[in-house]
Amino acid sequence: MNLSNFPFLLALIPFTAAHFVLQVPTSLGFNDINEVEAPCGGFDITSRGTVTDWPIAGYPIGVVSTHPNALWQIRAALLEKPDEFVDLLPYIRQDGMGNFCLRTVPGYADWIGKDAVLQVVQTAVDGMLYQCAAIRFVEGAAAAVPGNCRNGSRIVASVDPDYTGTATLPTQTSNSPPDTTSKSSGANRSVNPLLLGLLAFTMYTISWTS
């Protein structure tokens, strides 16, 4: 057995064991083994240890992923209905491994003042992985992007062309969320072309901003 690369292989162990880590906003917690458990990777969905104020104009989401290819679902559920998740964005495909940042993910005007849970779902080679954060939707301008929400130089993202849900890009003037939950939507629906244009601009920023 050739042991010349053994130290290098040991250094990779922490990264190969992990799947993805939610860095922004503060997550309910991370457990690599339990990350496969819906809805929150083994953590109590009602936990309110650290609550992030989420302006409906937008808040950043930052992760570190050890998968070079993944599909992301960004959802939220009101605490009063924790089993009814609503898509905040269409599904997003990510190519490239490392830091990945969605700089502004908006909410809905009807949710101002309400406690909620953010759910970030990654689908990759080893299945679906889950992390959550306790949030509260508030009024105000979009939150600043912190330094630990950034994109690796090789990260490229795009709207999933197979997305069949009803999510649009909500803004601070949006009223009600779309009538969509964690259950699948009709297969014949398509994403609004205007939405694709807006997300294309966002994805361009993701691809070239580190």
Stockholm file with secondary structure:
# STOCKHOLM 1.0

chainA/1-210         MNLSNFPFLLALIPFTAAHFVLQVPTSLGFNDINEVEAPCGGFDITSRGTVTDWPIAGYPIGVVSTHPNALWQIRAALLEKPDEFVDLLPYIRQDGMGNFCLRTVPGYADWIGKDAVLQVVQTAVDGMLYQCAAIRFVEGAAAAVPGNCRNGSRIVASVDPDYTGTATLPTQTSNSPPDTTSKSSGANRSVNPLLLGLLAFTMYTISWTS
#=GR chainA/1-210 SS CCCTTHHHHHHHHHHHHCCEEEEESCCSCCCTTGGGSTTTTTSCTTCCSSEEEEETTCEEEEEEESCSEEEEEEEEEETTSTTCCEESSCCEEEESSEEEEEEEECCCGGGTTCEEEEEEEEEETTEEEEEEEEEEEECSSCCCCCTTCCCCTTCEEEECTTCCSCCCCCCTTCCSCCSCCSSCCCTTCCCCHHHHHHHHHHHHHHHHCC
#=GC SS_cons         CCCTTHHHHHHHHHHHHCCEEEEESCCSCCCTTGGGSTTTTTSCTTCCSSEEEEETTCEEEEEEESCSEEEEEEEEEETTSTTCCEESSCCEEEESSEEEEEEEECCCGGGTTCEEEEEEEEEETTEEEEEEEEEEEECSSCCCCCTTCCCCTTCEEEECTTCCSCCCCCCTTCCSCCSCCSSCCCTTCCCCHHHHHHHHHHHHHHHHCC
//
